[in-house]
Amino acid sequence: METVTQRMATRLAIAVAAAALVLYVPRTTAAQHQGTERGEWRYWGGDEGSTRYAPLEQIDASNVATLEVMWRWKAANYGPEPDFIYRATPIKVGDNLYTVAGQRRAVVAIDPATGETLWMWRMRDNPRWQASTRKNYGKAAAYAEVDGRGVIYTITPGYYLVALDAETGRPISRFGLGGIVDLHLGLGDYAVHPDSGVLEFGDITASSPPIVVNGVVVVGNCQGSSDTTRGRAIPGRTAGTSRPGRRCPPIPSGGSCSSPPTRQPTTTTVASGSA
């Protein structure tokens, strides 16, 4: 456990919340969300507020009927068996698309002009992946710029937070242990096995991407059939000091799985409902 936290040397903080959360981060000037900018789609919902709106004008009612398919990218074979249910929304940052695919929730970079796969990363199998109830439910990857470098974040079915270099797909060694942070650590007074985590007490996983606001990585979770984290204020961890950080009190709800988090337009409040 100490080895993992001592090597967390990025400036980002990890905040984990149970089922649904509200997290207050340092306040900055925030304007009403107006949709995406420069033709990008940097978040699951387009922008931080999930407006799902892009103010683009090249496609309108006069020409939409003339659009043609330029390429198709297939996600079916990014797992141990063909998977024809694809729930992810790709994000677009700069000249690349990024998405997750398959039961192993592989992270993939795609050339939007040609559909070519540029790189792929996936987590090794372990008992937590095998027991996960959300293997093929991955909704998206997340993006942030850290010290001038683009970083792709994903949460694996086994509930690890992973940071990848956006250009190469390689794990960022300074983040966690070789680019990986075990999110089972700090969930409560539970013994955490390196491979099985807290499976003895129930399945903890996630299907939604994290969101990064003001240097804070906010992460939700799913309990599956377990109440392991329900009702608990779970501590985040400051990456630079390896000390427990802000605690995120959950909001009571009937759901067991957090939906993709959003940043509220007039504050720096980050909220996630239940799915």
BAZAFI-554851 format. One record per residue: residue in three letters; x negated, y negated, z of N, C-alpha, C, O, CB in turn. Coordinates in steps of 0.02 Angstrom, whole numbers, plus 50000, padded with zeros to 5 digits. Atoms other than C-alpha are relative to their C-alpha. Glycine has a CB too. Layout:
% residues N
ALAXYZXYZXYZXYZXYZ;...
This chain:
% residues 275
MET499595006050000500005000050000499574993850000499704989149962500475000050060;GLU500455005749997498614987950044499634998949934499514993349913499515000850057;THR500355000650064497714991849883500414996349949500164992249912499805006949974;VAL499565003250048499214986449781500044992550013499954988549967500705003150002;THR499905007049986499494969949870499364995949997499384990149977500324999250067;GLN500625003849999497674964949887499784998149930499414993249922499465004050034;ARG500235001450067497434965449699500504995849960500424994949900499875006449963;MET499525004350034498924954549658499724992949997499784989250045500705000150035;ALA500385006150004497944939449596500294994949951499944990149935499305001549980;THR499705005350040499144929949483500324994950047500354995850107500525003049951;ARG499675005249960500044914349540500745001150007501094997050037499874993349970;LEU499294998849998501734922149521500205003550064499825007350093500225004149940;ALA499724996649941502814927649666500555004749977500905003249929500274994950053;ILE499504995150018503934942849660500564999650051500445000150111499705007149996;ALA499435000449955505674941249733500495005449981500745005549925500334993049999;VAL499554994550014506754956649747500644999050040500614997550099499675006850018;ALA499375000949966508604955549789500445006149991500375009649941500354993749976;ALA499574994150003509914968649824500664998449965501024993849985500145002650071;ALA499375000150037511354970649699500174993149971500244992649910500565002250045;ALA499875006750025511714951849686499614995250043499524996550103500764998350000;LEU500455004349962510644937149738500104992849982500344991149928499295002049988;VAL500105007150015510454918549752499334998350030499214999550089500574995450029;LEU500675001749977508664912349765499874992749986499964990549929499465004449965;TYR500175007050009508174894249793499254999249994498885001550038500284995850059;VAL500705001250011506494889149722499894992549999500374988749993499755003349934;PRO500125007249995505634872049731500364996149945500344998049887499264998549997;ARG499565003750045506764859049650499594995949950499094992849968500464995450040;THR500295004250051506284850849486500574996649962501154998249973499555004049952;THR499495003350040507194839549364500305005049952499945008149913499714994049962;ALA499674995150042508474850449276500574996849963500974993249993500255005950042;ALA499475002750040509634845649134500505005549982500355011449987499724996749936;GLN499504995250023511224853749071499715004149943499405001349897500654996449979;HIS500264995850053510774868648962500354998449934500964997949931500105007550018;GLN499735001650066510994864648777499875005649950499915004549890499694993649976;GLY500164994550045510544881548705499265000749989498864997250021500364999149934;THR500704998650012508914887948636499684994449959500024990149931499925006749964;GLU500375005150037507554877348555499555003349948499315008949958499584995750048;ARG500484998150052506504879048396500145007049972499695010549951499294999850029;GLY499834993550029507444894448339499795005950042499785011550017499705000649934;GLU500224994549957506834904748487500575002650042501114999650047499424997750045;TRP499514996749956507764916448604499595003250055499485009250054500455005449960;ARG500504997849951506634917748757500285003950058499905006650098499644994050026;TYR499684996749944507884925348877500545004849974500765004249917500314994950050;TRP499474995450019509154939448874500614996349973500914998549924500195004350060;GLY499425004050021510524926348858499824993949959500224989349954500394997950060;GLY500215005550042509554914648745499564995050037498994993950018500604996449972;ASP500375004749958509024901948876500095001950073500425006950088500234992649988;GLU499974998249929508854901649066500715000550026500855004450071499624994850040;GLY499325000049976510704898249087500455005049964501055005249976500304993349993;SER499624995150038511234912348968500584996949962501144999549964500265005550046;THR499485003150040512204900548855500165004149937500705003449908499804992949980;ARG499924996050061511964912948710500154995649940500554997449897500565005250009;TYR499875004950053511924897848595499354997549971498894995750008500424994150027;ALA500575002850035510664892448465500254994649952500644996149907499605005549962;PRO499755005450043510954875348383499674999949931499354995049913499894993250035;LEU500304999550067510404881148211500534998649946501124999849957499685007149990;GLU499535002250052511174874948048499915003449933500295002149887499954992749992;GLN500114996950065510464885747908500545004949981500695005749921499335003550000;ILE499464995350013511844898647924500664996950024500724995150082499885006950035;ASP499355002849982513624892147922500555003649961500425008649927500034992349986;ALA499434996750031515354896547856499945000549924500255004749892500644996450018;SER500055000150072514844892447679499545005349971499595007049912499774993249977;ASN500484995250028513444905247663499945006550039499575010950018499334996849997;VAL500084994049960513664918447797500185006349962499895011649976500424999550063;ALA499794994150038514514930247674499465002449951499505008049926500634998649963;THR500524998150048512954930347564499385002950033498905004649998499804994049958;LEU500584997449965511744936347698499895007349982500375011149972500084999250076;GLU500184993250016510824952547661499535002850054499164999150086499665000549931;VAL500454996749952509934965247773499305000349969499215002949914500265007250017;MET500695000050024508054962847754499615006050025499195008749989499644993650021;TRP500334994249973507464976947867500405002750059500824999250087499294998450022;ARG499704996949941508034988948003499445002950043498975006050018500525005549980;TRP500484997149953507054993748158500385005150043500915003550070499664994550046;LYS499644994749966507545010248241499705001550068499095002550075500015006449956;ALA500224998849932507445013048428500135007150023499965008950079500354995350047;ALA499754993549978508105030848430499455004650026499585008750069500355003449943;ASN500524995149983506425039748447499494997550050498935000250054499665002149938;TYR500465002449949505625029748587500165003350068500234999850118500044992450006;GLY499854996449939505975043148716499935007549988499765009649933500704998450026;PRO500094992850005505945061948749500515003449955500425009149935500035003250068;GLU499504997450045507495064448642500334994249964500334988649989500535004350039;PRO499685005550036508435054348510500534996650043500944999950075500315002549935;ASP499555004049959509415040448594500344995049954500024990349930499624996450059;PHE499655004250048510745032248487500414994550033500794991049999500465004349958;ILE499675005649965511405020348620499464994850014499004995950054500355002550066;TYR500515005349992510415004148610500324994050033500734990650002499694998049931;ARG499685005349961510874991448743499594993650004499834988550030500135002550070;ALA500465005649989509404979448732500154994249952500394995249896499285002249992;THR500005006050041509404961648666499284997749991498964995950041500444994350031;PRO500695002450009507724957048588499944992650017500414988850008499765001249928;ILE500155007149991506934940648639499514997949945499125002049920499704998650071;LYS500455002750051506024929548514499594994450030499864989450054500394997649937;VAL500465005049975504494919748567499464998949947499115003649928499675002150069;GLY500495001350052503404911248437500155004149938500715003949912499305001650025;ASP499934996150061503134923048291500185007350012500165011349965499374999749960;ASN499874992949984503624939248380500685001050032500954996650065499465002650046;LEU499444997549961505134948748440499735004850052499245008350040500545003449953;TYR500194995349948505004958648603500645003350025501155000050036499624996550059;THR499414996449976506194972148661499795006250039499195007750043500465002049941;VAL500124993649967506344988148762500425005349966500945003749937500174999650077;ALA499654994850037506895004948693499895006850032499365008150061499775000149927;GLY500064993049980507225022948739500065001150075500084996450114499355002649977;GLN499924998249930507385032248903499394998350042499454997550102500155007450005;ARG500595002249962505595027748952499944992450001499474989750031499375003149969;ARG499995007350003506015009548918499344997249975499044992750005500174997050069;ALA500605002450032504525007048806500084992649981500634990549961499825004249937;VAL499995007050019504084988748776499684999549931499145002349919499624995550052;VAL500225000250069503874984648592499994992849975500444988949989500465004349956;ALA500045006450035503294969248494500125001449926499855006149898499314996550011;ILE499794999050070504034967448319499894993649960500014988149986500745002149997;ASP500065005650046503634956148172500694998349973500985002449938499505001649942;PRO499315001550023505294947048137500064999149925500614999449898500244993850034;ALA499975000850073504824944247954500045006649963500355007049910499404996149976;THR500044993750036504514962447910500305005950038500445011150007499295001549985;GLY499774994449960505144973448053499455004650022499595009950051500515003849963;GLU500564995749980503404980548081499915000150075499954994950108499354997649966;THR500184999449929503014987148255499284997950009498835000849979500125007250027;LEU500675002849990501504977248316499645003550057499045004850051500054992650014;TRP500294996149945501194986148482500565003150041501145000950038499544995650044;MET499534996649957502044997648606499655001950065499085004150064500305006349965;TRP500254997949935501795000948792500565003850036501145001950031499754993950043;ARG499514996549959502655013548906499675002650063499075003850065500335005749961;MET500234997649935502505019349086499945007649998500325010949963500494997850056;ARG500054992749995501915036849126500595002850039500914999350078499335002050035;ASP499464996649964503195049349188499805001450072499225002650087500205006549964;ASN500084997649931503405052949373500695001750028501185000449994499634994750044;PRO499354998049974504795059349487500514994350002501114995649995499925002850069;ARG499535005749998505545041849500500324998949932500924997549928499644993650023;TRP499715000650067505775040849312500505005749989501045004649963499465000149946;GLN499584994250011506505058449309500674999350036501185001550011499655006350021;ALA499405000649959507765054149446500414993849985500974993150009499825000250072;SER499675006450011508235036949381500685001049966500745004949919499564995449958;THR499334999850029510085034549342500094994849945500634994349916500524999050053;ARG499925005450049509725019949223499465000549945499224995349921499954993250034;LYS500554999350048508455027149100500124996249936499704992349915499905007449985;ASN499895003050065509255021448939500464993850003500844992449957500305005149953;TYR499585005949990510095005849008499604993549996499864988250013500355000450067;GLY500415006050001508654993548980500314994649957500494995849899499315001649974;LYS499665005450034509374976648931499544995249963499744992449912500404996150049;ALA500465004850033507834966248884499335000050036499265002950090500304992949999;ALA500635001949967506064961048922500054992750020500534989350001499385001449954;ALA500015007049980505614944248999499334997049979498845000649970500114999250076;TYR500605003550022504324931148950499864994050044500324990750069500074997749926;ALA500225006149967503324917649038499294998449978498935002849955500045000850078;GLU500695002050012501734907849011499654998850066499884994950107499974993649955;VAL500375000349938500454909849149499284998149983498945001849948500035006850039;ASP500685002450013498834899849144499854999949925499305001849904499495004550036;GLY500105000650071499064896848959500065006449960499935006549900499354997049987;ARG499954993550033499364915148918500725002450001501055002150053499535005150033;GLY499344997150002500984923048859500015006750034499585010950023500245000649928;VAL499934993849962501564937048974500705002849990501204999249996499854998850076;ILE499374996450005502924949948944500095004050064499645007750084500025004649937;TYR499854996349939503754957049100500565005049986501035003649949500214995350057;THR499474995150004504784972849112500065003650067499585003950106499865005149943;ILE499894995749942505554983349250500145007049973500605007949933500604997450045;THR499934993350026505385001949219500585003650035500805001450088499355004050009;PRO499484996249966506735014949260499795002550069500225003450112500205006049957;GLY500254998049934505625020449406499914994250048499674995250104499365003649992;TYR500015006149958505705002549475499294997750015499104996850073500375001350065;TYR500645003449997503974995849439500074993649958500414993549907499425004649973;LEU500035006250039503694977949381499334999949964498805000849995500074993650046;VAL500604999650041502444977249238499904993449963500374990549938500065005949949;ALA500195006050036501524962349162499545001949943499025005049954499664994850047;LEU500384998250059500874964148984499794993749962500164988749961500425004649954;ASP500225005450043499854952648873500464999849939500545004849904499255000849980;ALA499525000550054501094946148744499695001349931500045003449885500334993350001;GLU500324999150065499814946948603499785007249988499815009749931499414995449995;THR500294993450009499074964148634500415005750029500325011550008499325000150031;GLY499624994849967500314973648743499625003550056499885008250086500215005049951;ARG500404996849947498934978148866500214997350069500354991450076499244998949988;PRO499845002449932499334977449053499494994950023498894995550009500025005950049;ILE500435005249974498624962049139499705002450065500055003150116500394993350009;SER500334996549945497344969149259500054996150066500054999150119499285001349983;ARG499995004149939497434954549383500685000350035500744998550093499834992849984;PHE499324999849972499294957349411500125006950032500115012049998500534998649946;GLY499874993749965499664970549543499415004749995498835002550001500625003349973;LEU500514994950006498694986649520499975001949926500365006049903500155006250045;GLY500064998650072498134986949338500594997749960500775000849910499905007249989;GLY499435002650035499624976449284500675002450024501185000649996499945001649929;ILE499384996949976500924986049385500094998750075499624999350114499995007749986;VAL499825000949930501804981949549500565004950017501075005249983500234992650013;ASP499514995149976502764995449643500544996350039500414993950094499675005650044;LEU499475003849968504434987349686500345003950056500765001150092500524998149949;HIS499744996349942504865001249810499664997650064499944998350119499895007549991;LEU500355002549941503584993449927500374994050028500564989449991499274998149984;GLY499675005649968504404981750053500755000349998501084995550019499784993849969;LEU499284999550001506174987950026500315000650069500894998750079500215005949958;GLY499734999149933506374991950210499555004550040498975005550022500715002749999;ASP500384995649957505805003650346500035007249973500285011750006500274999850073;TYR499994993550033505565018150226499295002049982498884997749964500454999949938;ALA500644997450024504075029150188500004999849924500495001949892499875007250025;VAL500045000750072503495025650010499465004749973498875003849987499854992649980;HIS500474995350031502705039949913499744997049935500134993849900500335006949988;PRO500275003150061501535034749770500395001849936500444997649891499295002049991;ASP499654998050060502545044649642500765000250008501134998349962499775006749978;SER499274999449990504265047749718500304994050034500914993550039500155006250039;GLY499745006149969504415030949808500445001450059500235004850106500384996049949;VAL499534999049945505945030649921500575004749978501135004250004500294993350024;LEU499484995450024506885044449828500335004150055500905006150050499725004649948;GLU499724996249944507115053549992500614996550028501054999750057499475000950056;PHE499455003849972508315039650040500504997849946501034995149962499744993850036;GLY499545001850054509115036749869499654997049940499074994949945500524995150025;ASP500275002650062508835030949691500034992449999500574989550004500375002949939;ILE500035007250009508265012849673499694998749932499145001049918499584996550057;THR500255001350067508055006549496500274993349977500544989550017500225005749951;ALA499735006250029508534992149380500065000949926499685004749895499554993950017;SER499935000050073509134989649203499934993149970499804992449910500675002949981;SER500065006950024509084970649190499284997650001498885000150041500444995350042;PRO500685002949997507514960649151499944995250059500454992950085499844996449934;PRO500085005349950506764949049280500084993249966500184992849905499315000550034;ILE500025006850027506774930149258499464996350038499384997350098500704996450006;VAL500555003749969505324918449294500214992650003500344989549951499345000949961;VAL499825007049989505734901249368499504996850048499424999150104500724999450027;ASN500485003649957504414889249436499495004750032499345004250091500374996250055;GLY500524995549975503124903149453500255005550045499855008750078499504996150037;VAL499714994749959504324915149539500325005149954500745003449912500524997250051;VAL499684994650037504764931949463500575002750043500465005350097499495005749982;VAL499424997849962506534936249518500245006649971500345007349911500574994749996;VAL499864993250020507004954649512500625002650036500655002250098499405004750012;GLY499424996949969508684962949543499905007550005499365010149992500634998549960;ASN500054992749997509054981449571500675003449996501195000150001499655002150064;CYS499414995750000510294995649557499895005350054499345007950060500145003349930;GLN500074994949949510635007649700500225006949977500125011850013500404998150060;GLY499744993450020511395021649598500535002250049501024998750061499435005249996;SER499524997549951512315032249725499774998750071500045001550119500125007549990;SER500305001149934511275025649869500164993150027500284988549988499245001049997;ASP499925006449968511515011549992499344997850032499354994150082500555000250053;THR500655001249968509645010250028499884992750013499654990950067499465002849957;THR500165007149991509504991450000500614995750012500544989650021499634997549940;ARG499405004149994511304985850018500014996350067499914999350120500625004449993;GLY499955004149940511484971550141499354997850030499354994350081500385003750051;ARG500655001949972509624969250169499724993849965499824992849905499515005849993;ALA500375005550029508624953350143499305002549985498915003850030499984993750047;ILE500614996750021507164959850043499464994949987499594990049952500115004449938;PRO500525005050008505494950550050499685000249931499565005649903499475000950052;GLY500445000450057504584944549897499285000150024499155000550084500154993749957;ARG500715000249981502694944149893499654994749957499724994649896499675006949991;THR500395004950037501574929749847499385003449972498995006450009499814994050045;ALA500544996350033500334936349720499324997550020498855001550024500084999549926;GLY500665002649984498924924749769499745001950069499145002950078500014992749994;THR500224998749932498904928449955500175007050024499925009250076500324995050047;SER499784993249981499714945849960500405000150064500465005450095499405004550007;ARG499595000249939500784940050105500745000249981500934997949927499844993750041;PRO499295000150014502664942750116500234992949988500044988350024500405003150057;GLY499765006650017503554928150036500734999050019500965001750069499914998749926;ARG499305001749986505324921650028500445006150000500365010749959500254994949948;ARG499514994549998506734933350077500634997849963500844992049968500165002150072;CYS499425001550042508234934349962500625003450028500695009550020499885002249927;PRO499404996849972509894937350052500485002049945500624997949901500344995450049;PRO499524997950050511124947549949500694997150012500874995650069500045007649998;ILE499315002149995512884941849912500435006249998500355010349953500194995149942;PRO499574994150001514204954849956500385000549934500654995549910500494999850058;SER499634999050063514974962249799500195007349994499925011650029499584997849939;GLY499774993250008515854977749740499575004049953499635010149950500705000049975;GLY500414996550048514564981949608499385003050032499225001450089499804995449944;SER500604996949974513004992249629499384998449958498845000949972500085007550003;CYS500545001350047511924985049489499994992649983500514989749967500075004249937;SER500045007150014511304967349462499974998849925499625002249889499384996950034;SER500025002050069511644959149295499404995549988499104993250037500664996549979;PRO500595004350012510264949049208500064993350036500584989950030499904998949925;PRO499965006249962509854934149319499974993949954499694994249900499434999650051;THR500005006250037510124916349259499804994350046499864994850107500694998649969;ARG500165006149962509534899149314500564995049989500744993549932499314997049978;GLN499445004650005510924886949353499774993349970499214991249983500314998950069;PRO500235005750040510894871249243499834993850039499384990250017500524998449952;THR500135006249965510914857349373499575000850062499444995950097500654996850019;THR500444998749943509814865549505499485004949979499455007049921500415002650062;THR500464994450014508414878049518500235006250036499825010450055499284998150021;THR499724993949971509574890949593500015005549947500215004449890500724998750026;VAL499984994250044509374908249516500535004750027500535006450086499305003549995;ALA499444995849977510924919249523500085006049955499955005749895500654996050001;SER499834994050037511384936749471500625003150030500675003950090499415005150000;GLY499404996849978513074944849480499915007550001499355010149998500594998149956;SER500024992749999513524963249487500295002849936500754999949907500395002750060;ALA499764996850060513774974949342500285006850018500515010549974499445000649948;
